[in-house]
Amino acid sequence: MKNDSQELKIEKLLKFYLLATELKDKIRQGWKVWNINRERVESVAEHIYGTCILAISIDSEFKLDIDLYKVIVMIVLHEIEEVKIGDLTPFDKVTKEEKRKLGKQAVEEVLNTIDKKAQYIELIDEFENMQTKESIFAKMCDKLEADIQSKIYCEENCIDINNKANAHLLEDKRIKRLLENGEKTVSDLFIENDRPIYTEKIFENIADYIKKNNLLKIKEKHT
């Protein structure tokens, strides 16, 4: 009986693992929206990894008095809904309310087999509600990582804001407003669109640094 119980637990955890790691093969759709010209584009799982590394790095250098373990679990789990509903972007015409509803249903399905389901759903809800210092930190890391990746792709000349295929995107109200403010690259648009989320000054400072400096040269300098 003991062995049967252990085998059942192994089967349950593997079902969750196999579902969750489908994110290794799901491409971040925002880059496709901007008609990226690159042989290989990051997956959702790679974005999650990058966000975790960013959180660890910021916590190391600036000591913001957060529960880093809790932050990492939030970061890892909050994209889990995309196993079922995919990586929805603001251009998919799905409201925040609709996305939240679809996301909740998807999370229930993906976490269904594991014992800590309720605990993990609570953490995902905490992340979405942004009422605690850990959830706010995790959300800022999530946005900042995308800003960094957009800057890298721009530096690699993979995304061109003037690409004719992107003309319809430039008619979006948010984007038009940012262009009127003088932003000139897709990376600039990402950073300035996310700026209101950076309520912690260090995140705003990092965003400014990313915008002004060449990240690939920084990488070369420290390699």
C-alpha positions as CSV (number, residue, x, y, z in Angstrom):
1,M,0.0,0.0,0.0
2,K,2.9,2.3,0.8
3,N,4.5,1.8,-2.6
4,D,1.1,2.4,-4.3
5,S,0.8,5.7,-2.5
6,Q,4.3,6.7,-3.5
7,E,3.8,5.7,-7.1
8,L,0.6,7.7,-7.2
9,K,2.4,10.8,-5.9
10,I,5.1,10.3,-8.5
11,E,2.5,10.0,-11.3
12,K,0.7,13.2,-10.0
13,L,3.9,15.3,-9.9
14,L,5.0,14.1,-13.3
15,K,1.7,15.0,-14.8
16,F,2.1,18.5,-13.5
17,Y,5.7,18.6,-14.6
18,L,4.9,17.4,-18.1
19,L,2.1,20.0,-18.5
20,A,4.0,22.9,-17.0
21,T,7.1,22.3,-19.1
22,E,5.1,22.6,-22.3
23,L,6.1,26.3,-21.8
24,K,9.5,25.3,-23.1
25,D,8.0,25.1,-26.6
26,K,5.6,28.0,-26.4
27,I,7.0,31.1,-28.1
28,R,6.4,34.5,-26.6
29,Q,3.8,35.9,-28.9
30,G,4.6,39.6,-28.4
31,W,7.7,39.1,-30.6
32,K,5.6,37.6,-33.4
33,V,3.2,40.5,-33.1
34,W,6.1,42.8,-33.9
35,N,7.2,40.6,-36.8
36,I,10.6,39.7,-35.3
37,N,13.1,38.6,-37.9
38,R,15.1,36.0,-36.0
39,E,15.7,32.3,-36.5
40,R,15.0,31.5,-32.9
41,V,12.7,33.5,-30.5
42,E,12.5,33.0,-26.8
43,S,10.0,30.7,-25.3
44,V,7.7,31.4,-22.3
45,A,9.9,29.2,-20.2
46,E,13.0,31.2,-21.1
47,H,11.3,34.4,-20.2
48,I,10.4,32.8,-16.8
49,Y,14.1,31.8,-16.3
50,G,15.3,35.3,-17.3
51,T,12.8,36.9,-14.8
52,C,14.1,34.6,-12.0
53,I,17.7,35.5,-12.7
54,L,16.7,39.2,-12.8
55,A,15.0,38.9,-9.4
56,I,18.0,37.2,-7.9
57,S,20.3,39.8,-9.3
58,I,18.4,42.8,-8.1
59,D,17.9,41.2,-4.7
60,S,21.7,40.6,-4.5
61,E,22.7,44.2,-5.4
62,F,20.0,46.3,-3.7
63,K,18.7,44.2,-0.8
64,L,15.1,45.3,-0.9
65,D,13.9,43.2,2.1
66,I,11.8,40.7,0.2
67,D,11.1,37.0,0.6
68,L,13.0,35.9,-2.5
69,Y,11.8,32.3,-2.4
70,K,8.2,33.5,-2.5
71,V,9.1,35.9,-5.3
72,I,10.7,33.1,-7.4
73,V,7.7,30.8,-6.9
74,M,5.3,33.6,-8.0
75,I,7.4,34.2,-11.1
76,V,7.6,30.5,-12.0
77,L,3.9,29.9,-11.5
78,H,2.2,33.0,-12.8
79,E,2.6,32.1,-16.5
80,I,1.4,28.5,-15.9
81,E,-2.0,29.5,-17.4
82,E,-0.4,29.8,-20.8
83,V,-0.1,26.0,-21.0
84,K,-3.8,26.1,-21.7
85,I,-4.7,29.6,-23.0
86,G,-1.4,30.6,-24.8
87,D,0.5,33.8,-24.5
88,L,-2.2,36.4,-25.0
89,T,-1.0,39.9,-25.9
90,P,-2.8,43.3,-25.7
91,F,-3.4,43.1,-29.4
92,D,-5.6,39.9,-29.0
93,K,-8.6,42.0,-28.0
94,V,-9.2,40.0,-24.9
95,T,-10.1,42.2,-21.9
96,K,-8.2,42.0,-18.6
97,E,-11.3,40.6,-17.0
98,E,-11.7,37.9,-19.7
99,K,-8.0,37.0,-19.5
100,R,-8.2,36.7,-15.7
101,K,-11.2,34.4,-15.9
102,L,-9.6,32.2,-18.6
103,G,-6.3,32.2,-16.6
104,K,-8.0,31.1,-13.4
105,Q,-9.7,28.2,-15.2
106,A,-6.4,27.2,-16.8
107,V,-4.5,27.3,-13.5
108,E,-7.1,25.1,-11.9
109,E,-6.6,22.5,-14.6
110,V,-2.8,22.6,-14.7
111,L,-2.4,22.5,-10.9
112,N,-5.2,19.9,-10.5
113,T,-3.0,16.9,-9.6
114,I,-0.6,18.4,-7.0
115,D,-1.2,18.6,-3.2
116,K,-0.1,22.2,-2.9
117,K,-2.7,23.4,-5.5
118,A,-4.5,25.8,-3.1
119,Q,-1.3,27.3,-1.8
120,Y,0.1,27.9,-5.3
121,I,-3.2,29.4,-6.6
122,E,-3.1,31.7,-3.6
123,L,0.4,32.9,-4.7
124,I,-0.7,33.4,-8.3
125,D,-3.6,35.5,-7.0
126,E,-1.3,37.5,-4.8
127,F,0.9,38.1,-7.9
128,E,-2.0,39.3,-9.9
129,N,-3.4,41.6,-7.2
130,M,-0.1,43.3,-6.5
131,Q,-0.9,44.1,-2.9
132,T,2.3,42.8,-1.2
133,K,5.9,43.9,-1.6
134,E,6.8,40.4,-3.0
135,S,4.0,40.5,-5.6
136,I,4.9,44.1,-6.6
137,F,8.6,43.2,-6.9
138,A,7.8,40.0,-8.9
139,K,5.5,42.0,-11.3
140,M,8.2,44.7,-11.9
141,C,10.8,41.9,-12.6
142,D,8.4,40.3,-15.1
143,K,8.0,43.6,-17.0
144,L,11.6,44.6,-16.7
145,E,12.8,41.3,-18.1
146,A,10.6,41.8,-21.2
147,D,12.0,45.4,-21.5
148,I,15.6,44.0,-21.4
149,Q,14.8,41.4,-24.1
150,S,13.2,43.9,-26.3
151,K,16.3,46.1,-26.1
152,I,18.5,43.1,-27.0
153,Y,16.4,42.2,-30.0
154,C,16.5,45.8,-31.1
155,E,20.3,45.9,-30.8
156,E,20.4,42.7,-32.8
157,N,18.3,44.5,-35.5
158,C,15.7,41.8,-35.3
159,I,12.8,44.2,-34.7
160,D,12.2,47.3,-36.9
161,I,9.6,49.7,-35.8
162,N,9.5,51.0,-39.4
163,N,8.8,47.5,-40.9
164,K,5.7,47.9,-43.1
165,A,4.2,44.9,-41.5
166,N,4.1,46.8,-38.2
167,A,2.2,49.8,-39.6
168,H,-1.1,48.7,-38.1
169,L,0.5,48.4,-34.7
170,L,1.5,52.1,-34.8
171,E,-2.1,53.0,-34.9
172,D,-2.8,51.6,-31.5
173,K,-3.7,54.4,-29.1
174,R,-1.1,53.6,-26.5
175,I,1.6,53.3,-29.1
176,K,0.6,56.5,-30.9
177,R,0.8,58.4,-27.6
178,L,4.3,57.1,-27.0
179,L,5.5,57.9,-30.5
180,E,4.1,61.5,-30.0
181,N,6.3,61.7,-26.9
182,G,9.4,61.0,-29.0
183,E,10.0,57.3,-28.6
184,K,11.7,55.8,-31.6
185,T,12.2,52.1,-31.2
186,V,10.2,49.1,-30.2
187,S,12.4,48.9,-27.1
188,D,11.5,52.5,-26.2
189,L,7.9,51.6,-26.5
190,F,8.2,48.6,-24.2
191,I,10.1,50.6,-21.5
192,E,7.9,53.6,-21.5
193,N,4.7,51.6,-21.6
194,D,5.9,49.7,-18.5
195,R,7.3,52.7,-16.6
196,P,4.1,53.4,-14.5
197,I,4.5,49.9,-13.0
198,Y,8.0,50.7,-11.7
199,T,7.0,52.2,-8.4
200,E,10.3,51.1,-6.8
201,K,12.9,53.8,-7.8
202,I,15.6,51.2,-8.5
203,F,13.5,49.6,-11.3
204,E,12.9,53.0,-12.9
205,N,16.7,53.6,-12.7
206,I,17.4,50.2,-14.3
207,A,14.9,50.9,-17.1
208,D,16.6,54.3,-17.8
209,Y,20.0,52.6,-17.9
210,I,18.7,49.9,-20.3
211,K,17.3,52.6,-22.5
212,K,20.5,54.6,-22.7
213,N,23.1,51.9,-22.9
214,N,24.1,49.1,-25.3
215,L,23.4,45.8,-23.5
216,L,25.4,43.7,-25.9
217,K,28.5,45.8,-25.3
218,I,28.0,45.4,-21.5
219,K,27.9,41.7,-22.1
220,E,31.1,41.8,-24.1
221,K,32.8,44.0,-21.5
222,H,32.2,41.4,-18.7
223,T,32.9,38.3,-20.8
